[in-house]
Amino acid sequence: MKGLFNKVRNQPTRRRFVVSTICKGENSFETAIFEANFFYLPRSWSRPAVIVATATKDEAWDLHHLLTDRLTKEYPPRLFQEYS
């Protein structure tokens, strides 16, 4: 398995996001959050709202699920500020 991908709709703001986790190398994983349009297509692939790097697969998967859950319920700017 190379990565994870989730579509998220934020409940308080009704904005849409895409959370993506990819394997960058043998021990390098990257989780990114992209703002998305109505069809859940990222508005800009080159400018994600947040990028978080992790060293292990388990950390990356846990972080991906944590960000997906929190982004569903919390205000996005607060979450982005915490992880930038």
VEXFI-59439 format. One line per 10 residues: number of its first residue (from 1); their letters; for each residue x, y, z of N, C-alpha, C. Coordinates in pm, 1 decimal, padded with zeros to 6 digits. Layout:
BEGIN
NUM	a	X:Y:Z:X:Y:Z:X:Y:Z  ...
END
This chain:
BEGIN
1	mkglfnkvrn	00082.7:-00117.6:00000.0:00000.0:00000.0:00000.0:00087.6:00124.5:00000.0  00066.5:00214.3:-00094.3:00151.4:00332.5:-00109.5:00099.3:00455.3:-00037.8  -00032.3:00469.7:-00020.2:-00082.1:00590.2:00044.4:-00230.2:00582.7:00077.2  -00276.6:00688.6:00141.7:-00417.7:00700.5:00179.4:-00475.0:00827.7:00119.4  -00606.5:00829.3:00102.3:-00674.5:00943.5:00042.9:-00815.7:00950.4:00101.0  -00853.4:01066.1:00156.4:-00988.4:01082.6:00210.6:-01047.2:01216.1:00167.3  -01178.0:01213.0:00140.1:-01253.3:01334.9:00113.7:-01320.3:01375.0:00244.0  -01309.8:01503.3:00280.3:-01362.4:01550.5:00407.3:-01447.2:01674.7:00384.3  -01563.8:01676.4:00448.4:-01646.7:01796.5:00447.0:-01650.8:01848.7:00590.1  -01602.5:01969.2:00609.7:-01597.5:02030.8:00740.8:-01738.2:02072.7:00781.7
11	qptrrrfvvs	-01784.5:02026.7:00898.0:-01920.8:02054.8:00942.2:-01944.8:02201.0:00978.6  -01856.1:02267.9:01055.9:-01884.8:02407.6:01091.4:-01884.3:02503.6:00972.8  -01792.3:02485.3:00877.1:-01780.1:02580.7:00765.9:-01837.8:02528.7:00635.2  -01867.5:02400.3:00628.6:-01920.3:02334.2:00508.2:-01822.1:02338.6:00390.4  -01694.0:02361.5:00418.5:-01591.2:02359.6:00314.5:-01544.0:02216.6:00293.8  -01490.2:02190.8:00175.8:-01443.8:02056.2:00140.4:-01290.9:02053.4:00133.9  -01235.9:01939.0:00176.7:-01091.8:01919.2:00178.7:-01058.9:01777.6:00134.2  -00934.7:01760.1:00092.3:-00881.0:01628.4:00059.0:-00758.8:01607.3:00147.7  -00756.1:01494.5:00217.6:-00641.5:01457.6:00301.5:-00570.4:01342.5:00231.5  -00442.1:01361.2:00205.5:-00365.5:01262.4:00130.1:-00235.3:01230.3:00202.3
21	tickgensfe	-00205.8:01101.9:00215.0:-00079.6:01056.8:00273.9:-00008.1:00970.9:00171.4  00118.6:01004.3:00146.2:00197.0:00929.6:00047.5:00329.9:00886.4:00107.4  00387.5:00786.6:00046.4:00520.9:00738.3:00082.9:00622.0:00811.0:-00005.0  00709.5:00889.9:00056.2:00808.6:00966.6:-00019.0:00938.6:00889.4:-00038.7  00964.3:00795.1:00047.1:01087.0:00716.6:00040.7:01072.3:00596.9:00131.6  01183.3:00532.2:00162.4:01175.8:00413.3:00245.4:01124.4:00444.4:00385.7  01172.9:00550.1:00447.6:01128.9:00587.6:00582.7:01081.5:00732.6:00586.1  01007.3:00771.7:00486.7:00960.1:00909.1:00479.1:00817.4:00912.2:00425.2  00727.7:00965.9:00504.9:00587.4:00977.2:00465.5:00544.4:01121.8:00478.6  00448.3:01160.8:00396.7:00401.9:01299.1:00395.8:00249.7:01302.2:00390.0
31	taifeanffy	00189.0:01376.5:00481.5:00044.3:01394.6:00484.4:00015.2:01538.8:00447.9  -00072.1:01558.7:00350.1:-00106.3:01693.6:00304.9:-00257.6:01711.6:00305.6  -00299.6:01835.0:00334.0:-00441.1:01870.6:00327.9:-00456.5:01975.7:00218.5  -00546.3:01947.3:00124.8:-00573.8:02038.4:00014.1:-00716.2:02091.9:00025.1  -00734.8:02220.0:-00003.6:-00870.4:02273.4:-00014.7:-00927.3:02221.5:-00145.3  -01055.0:02184.6:-00145.0:-01114.7:02121.5:-00262.4:-01240.0:02196.7:-00307.6  -01278.5:02170.1:-00432.3:-01401.1:02230.1:-00485.4:-01519.6:02137.4:-00458.5  -01632.2:02166.2:-00519.3:-01755.1:02090.5:-00498.0:-01738.7:01941.1:-00527.6  -01655.6:01907.6:-00626.1:-01635.2:01768.7:-00667.6:-01517.2:01702.5:-00596.9  -01467.4:01764.9:-00491.1:-01353.6:01716.2:-00414.0:-01226.6:01705.6:-00497.3
41	lprswsrpav	-01210.6:01794.2:-00591.9:-01085.5:01805.5:-00666.1:-01004.8:01918.7:-00603.1  -00877.9:01895.4:-00570.4:-00798.0:02000.9:-00507.2:-00792.5:02127.1:-00593.5  -00806.3:02241.4:-00527.8:-00800.0:02369.2:-00599.1:-00660.7:02393.3:-00653.6  -00557.6:02350.2:-00580.6:-00420.0:02367.1:-00624.9:-00335.0:02252.2:-00571.7  -00283.1:02170.1:-00662.4:-00196.5:02059.0:-00622.2:-00063.1:02110.7:-00570.1  -00019.5:02225.9:-00618.2:00112.6:02276.6:-00580.6:00111.6:02354.6:-00449.0  -00006.8:02390.7:-00398.1:-00014.8:02468.2:-00274.0:-00110.7:02403.4:-00173.9  -00066.4:02300.1:-00103.6:-00153.0:02241.2:-00000.1:-00165.6:02336.2:00118.4  -00273.6:02324.4:00192.3:-00294.2:02408.6:00310.0:-00194.8:02372.1:00420.9  -00165.3:02242.8:00435.7:-00072.7:02194.5:00538.4:-00000.8:02071.1:00487.1
51	ivatatkdea	00127.5:02059.7:00521.8:00205.6:01938.0:00494.6:00272.5:01897.2:00625.3  00256.7:01769.7:00661.9:00318.9:01716.8:00783.8:00398.8:01593.0:00744.7  00527.4:01593.1:00780.1:00614.6:01479.6:00749.1:00625.0:01387.3:00871.0  00630.0:01257.2:00844.4:00647.9:01157.4:00950.3:00752.3:01056.0:00905.2  00804.5:00980.3:01002.8:00914.1:00888.4:00973.6:00870.2:00744.0:00954.3  00758.9:00704.8:01014.7:00717.0:00565.2:01004.2:00577.3:00555.4:00943.6  00547.7:00438.1:00891.7:00417.7:00413.8:00830.0:00305.3:00423.3:00933.0  00327.9:00367.3:01051.1:00224.8:00370.7:01154.6:00193.7:00513.2:01198.5  00296.7:00595.8:01215.3:00275.9:00736.5:01250.0:00196.8:00808.0:01141.2  00232.0:00781.5:01016.6:00165.0:00846.1:00903.3:00018.4:00807.8:00896.4
61	wdlhhlltdr	-00011.8:00681.2:00915.0:-00150.6:00635.0:00908.5:-00231.3:00693.3:01024.8  -00171.9:00692.7:01145.7:-00240.2:00749.5:01262.0:-00265.2:00899.2:01244.1  -00165.2:00969.8:01194.1:-00179.8:01113.1:01170.1:-00286.6:01140.1:01064.2  -00289.3:01060.2:00959.7:-00388.9:01076.3:00853.5:-00530.6:01064.1:00910.2  -00554.4:00960.9:00989.1:-00687.1:00940.0:01046.4:-00722.0:01047.2:01150.2  -00623.1:01091.1:01226.8:-00644.8:01196.8:01324.9:-00683.7:01327.9:01254.6  -00608.8:01364.9:01150.4:-00639.1:01487.6:01077.4:-00775.5:01480.2:01008.5  -00809.3:01365.1:00953.7:-00939.6:01348.1:00889.6:-01052.6:01367.4:00990.2  -01040.9:01306.9:01106.3:-01143.9:01320.0:01209.9:-01154.1:01463.3:01261.4  -01039.4:01523.5:01289.9:-01041.3:01660.1:01344.1:-01090.5:01760.9:01241.4
71	ltkeypprlf	-01054.3:01743.1:01115.3:-01095.6:01836.1:01011.3:-01245.8:01830.3:00987.5  -01306.8:01719.0:01017.2:-01451.5:01706.0:01004.1:-01523.9:01792.6:01106.8  -01467.0:01807.3:01225.6:-01538.1:01871.1:01336.3:-01485.5:02008.2:01377.2  -01357.7:02037.8:01353.5:-01296.4:02161.6:01401.4:-01284.9:02265.3:01290.3  -01262.6:02390.5:01331.2:-01241.3:02496.5:01233.5:-01105.1:02479.1:01166.5  -01100.8:02480.3:01033.2:-00975.9:02454.3:00960.8:-00859.7:02547.4:00994.7  -00878.9:02680.7:01003.9:-00761.6:02765.2:01032.2:-00692.2:02729.8:01164.1  -00768.4:02692.2:01264.7:-00709.9:02654.0:01393.1:-00626.3:02526.9:01378.2  -00677.1:02431.7:01305.2:-00604.9:02306.3:01282.0:-00479.7:02329.7:01198.2  -00490.3:02412.8:01095.0:-00375.6:02441.3:01008.8:-00265.6:02513.0:01087.2
81	qeys	-00304.8:02604.5:01175.0:-00207.0:02677.0:01255.2:-00132.8:02582.1:01349.1  -00204.0:02485.1:01403.0:-00141.8:02389.3:01495.5:-00037.2:02303.1:01425.9  -00059.4:02266.0:01301.5:00031.8:02175.6:01230.7:00129.7:02245.2:01136.8  00127.0:02379.1:01129.6:00224.0:02444.6:01042.2:00351.1:02478.1:01113.3
END
